[in-house]
């Protein structure tokens, strides 16, 4: 479980470089698609993959809507 969480955290920090507050907000905030935070959800490989898909949908830094 801790292994999945640490891998997800590393990926989130890489997605939001120079913005640790944004990374922690994404990681620990409740996401409607998951029903809770990715941190709580990533307890196994299957759930880690689900969180990664949600992270992939996150808007990359510097991109305008």
C-alpha positions as CSV (number, residue, x, y, z in Angstrom):
1,X,0.0,0.0,0.0
2,X,2.7,2.5,0.9
3,X,4.6,1.6,-2.2
4,X,1.6,2.5,-4.4
5,X,1.1,5.8,-2.6
6,X,4.7,6.8,-2.8
7,X,4.7,6.1,-6.6
8,X,1.6,8.1,-7.1
9,X,2.9,11.0,-5.0
10,X,6.1,11.0,-7.1
11,X,4.1,11.2,-10.3
12,X,1.9,14.0,-9.0
13,X,4.9,16.0,-7.9
14,X,6.4,15.6,-11.4
15,X,3.1,16.7,-13.0
16,X,3.1,19.9,-11.0
17,X,6.8,21.0,-11.0
18,X,7.5,23.9,-8.7
19,X,4.0,23.8,-7.3
20,X,4.1,21.5,-4.2
21,X,0.9,23.0,-2.8
22,X,-1.0,22.2,-6.0
23,X,0.4,18.7,-6.0
24,X,-0.7,18.0,-2.4
25,X,-4.1,19.6,-3.1
26,X,-4.6,17.2,-6.0
27,X,-3.3,14.2,-4.1
28,X,-5.3,14.7,-0.9
29,X,-8.4,16.4,-2.3
30,X,-11.6,14.5,-2.9
31,X,-12.2,13.7,-6.5
32,X,-15.8,12.9,-7.6
33,X,-14.6,10.2,-10.0
34,X,-13.1,8.3,-7.1
35,X,-15.4,9.3,-4.3
36,X,-12.4,10.2,-2.1
37,X,-8.8,11.4,-2.4
38,X,-6.3,9.6,-4.7
39,X,-4.1,9.3,-1.6
40,X,-6.8,7.2,0.2
41,X,-7.8,5.4,-3.0
42,X,-4.3,4.2,-4.1
43,X,-4.1,1.1,-1.9
44,X,-3.3,-1.4,-4.7
45,X,-2.2,-1.7,-8.3
46,X,-5.7,-1.6,-9.7
47,X,-6.6,1.6,-7.8
48,X,-3.2,3.1,-8.6
49,X,-4.0,2.7,-12.3
50,X,-7.3,4.4,-11.8
51,X,-5.7,7.3,-10.0
52,X,-3.1,7.6,-12.8
53,X,-5.8,7.9,-15.4
54,X,-7.3,10.7,-13.4
55,X,-3.9,12.4,-13.2
56,X,-3.4,12.0,-16.9
57,X,-6.6,14.0,-17.4
58,X,-5.2,16.8,-15.1
59,X,-4.3,19.9,-17.0
60,X,-0.5,20.2,-17.4
61,X,1.3,23.3,-16.2
62,X,1.2,26.2,-18.5
63,X,-1.6,25.0,-20.7
64,X,-4.4,27.4,-21.4
65,X,-8.0,26.4,-21.4
